Amino acid sequence: MTPTLKFQWVEGADTTLGLPSYETAGAAGADLRANLEADARAAGHMLQPGARLLIQTGLRVAIPAGFEVQIRPRSGLALKHGITLPNSPGTIDSDYRGPLGVIVMNAGQEAFTITHGMRIAQMVVAPVVQAKFELAEALQSTERGASGFGSTGTH
């Protein structure tokens, strides 16, 4: 089943930027664009090294029950400029209806300008499984046991 996401423009958004889109036939993520406030569209938003900023997409989304949207960095921005998403992957739940914003961080060495219409992140639609939680008297033992944090080796 292919889920359908329904979008609505936030008041004042630049609707000429269009909806998120898959750039290639095999793309897993659809690109999200920066839809800056009218007074910031010409200059953009300067992001200093180490700084983070919430960038609006101008959209609200309705995600079908049983799915989520994951927001992930774009690899080109990360490699070339150090632009990443500090809470990656960000999750948008199916019951959220507020404005869709992306927390962008400059992990690079130089200031970077987020421009109006720039592809700033990608969104991946994924199924959600909700688990049941139970308290147990004991847990089944395994060969690994409680070993963690590097216990399986470095290579």
Buried (B, 14 or more C-beta within 10 A) or exposed (E): EEBEBEEEBBEEBBEEBEBBEEEEEEEEBBBBBBBBEEEBBEEBBEBEEEBBBEBBBBBBBEBEEEBBBBBBBBEEBBEEBBBBBEEBBBEBEBEBEEBBBBBBBBBBEEEBEBBBBBBBBBBBBEEEEEEEEEEEEEEEEEEEEEEEEEEEEEE
